[in-house]
Amino acid sequence: MPPLLAKWSVGVIPFVCNKHTYTIYPLKINEYLAAGLAVVSTPFSILDDFDGIIELADTPELFAQALRRALIDKDPERVQQRVQMAHRNSWTERAHEFESVIQRVPKAWRQEQPA
């Protein structure tokens, strides 16, 4: 995927906004961000974690405007912010978060549970 994304200018997630898409977590958002791409998406789900990192647009006109802004958003600092956001959402980081939660569970309780 990285060689393909290296040729792109913007990552686009134009999902329809409805009760089905509301429950989706778009893994591709992190793939786009890991490549440093600006991302434009519809507000199809709760994407608060990405505030200030991606552009959300809920009409065709606003989507087109967001795409125009994204196409010129090449600032190295912004690119780095995107890559860092993707890193924070990596499977490795998620595994560390889960491990941290598990470590906070009292050891006695963990030992009492059947395998």
C-alpha positions as CSV (number, residue, x, y, z in Angstrom):
1,M,0.0,0.0,0.0
2,P,2.8,2.6,0.8
3,P,4.1,2.7,-2.8
4,L,0.5,3.3,-4.1
5,L,-0.3,6.0,-1.4
6,A,3.0,7.8,-2.2
7,K,1.5,8.7,-5.6
8,W,-1.7,10.2,-4.0
9,S,-2.3,13.8,-3.1
10,V,-5.3,13.4,-0.7
11,G,-7.0,10.5,1.1
12,V,-10.8,10.6,0.6
13,I,-13.5,8.9,2.7
14,P,-16.8,9.9,1.1
15,F,-19.0,7.6,3.1
16,V,-22.8,8.1,3.2
17,C,-24.0,9.3,6.6
18,N,-26.5,6.9,8.0
19,K,-27.1,4.6,11.0
20,H,-25.0,1.8,9.4
21,T,-22.0,3.9,8.6
22,Y,-22.2,5.6,12.0
23,T,-20.8,2.5,13.6
24,I,-17.8,2.2,11.2
25,Y,-14.2,2.9,12.3
26,P,-12.4,3.6,9.0
27,L,-9.0,1.9,9.3
28,K,-8.1,3.5,6.0
29,I,-7.9,6.9,7.8
30,N,-4.8,5.7,9.6
31,E,-3.3,4.3,6.4
32,Y,-3.8,7.7,4.7
33,L,-2.4,9.6,7.7
34,A,0.6,7.2,8.0
35,A,1.5,8.2,4.5
36,G,1.3,11.9,5.5
37,L,-1.7,12.5,3.3
38,A,-4.3,15.2,4.0
39,V,-7.7,13.5,4.5
40,V,-11.1,14.7,3.6
41,S,-14.1,12.8,4.9
42,T,-17.8,13.0,5.4
43,P,-18.9,13.2,9.1
44,F,-20.3,9.6,8.8
45,S,-19.2,8.6,12.3
46,I,-17.7,10.0,15.5
47,L,-14.3,11.1,14.4
48,D,-13.5,13.5,17.2
49,D,-10.1,12.0,17.8
50,F,-9.1,13.4,14.4
51,D,-10.2,17.0,15.0
52,G,-7.6,19.4,13.5
53,I,-6.0,16.6,11.6
54,I,-8.6,15.8,8.9
55,E,-11.2,17.8,7.1
56,L,-14.9,16.9,7.5
57,A,-17.5,18.1,5.0
58,D,-21.2,17.3,4.9
59,T,-22.2,18.7,1.6
60,P,-20.8,18.3,-1.9
61,E,-19.9,22.0,-2.0
62,L,-18.0,21.8,1.3
63,F,-16.4,18.5,0.3
64,A,-15.0,20.2,-2.9
65,Q,-13.8,23.2,-0.9
66,A,-12.1,20.8,1.6
67,L,-10.4,18.9,-1.2
68,R,-9.0,22.1,-2.7
69,R,-7.5,23.0,0.7
70,A,-6.2,19.5,1.2
71,L,-4.4,19.5,-2.2
72,I,-2.3,22.5,-1.1
73,D,-1.8,21.3,2.6
74,K,1.8,20.1,2.2
75,D,3.3,21.9,5.2
76,P,6.0,19.5,6.7
77,E,4.7,20.1,10.2
78,R,1.2,19.2,9.2
79,V,2.5,16.1,7.4
80,Q,4.3,15.1,10.6
81,Q,1.2,15.6,12.7
82,R,-0.7,13.2,10.4
83,V,2.0,10.6,10.7
84,Q,2.2,10.9,14.5
85,M,-1.6,10.6,14.7
86,A,-1.5,7.4,12.7
87,H,1.3,6.1,14.9
88,R,-0.8,6.7,18.0
89,N,-3.5,4.6,16.4
90,S,-1.3,1.7,15.3
91,W,-1.9,-1.9,16.4
92,T,1.3,-1.8,18.5
93,E,0.1,1.3,20.4
94,R,-3.4,-0.3,20.9
95,A,-1.7,-3.5,22.3
96,H,0.2,-1.3,24.7
97,E,-3.0,0.4,25.8
98,F,-4.7,-3.0,26.4
99,E,-1.7,-4.3,28.3
100,S,-1.7,-1.2,30.5
101,V,-5.4,-1.7,31.3
102,I,-4.8,-5.4,32.1
103,Q,-1.9,-4.6,34.4
104,R,-4.2,-2.3,36.4
105,V,-6.6,-5.2,37.1
106,P,-5.7,-6.6,40.6
107,K,-3.5,-9.6,40.3
108,A,-5.6,-11.6,42.8
109,W,-8.7,-11.1,40.6
110,R,-6.8,-12.3,37.5
111,Q,-5.6,-15.4,39.2
112,E,-9.1,-16.3,40.4
113,Q,-10.6,-16.4,37.0
114,P,-10.9,-19.7,35.2
115,A,-8.7,-20.2,32.1
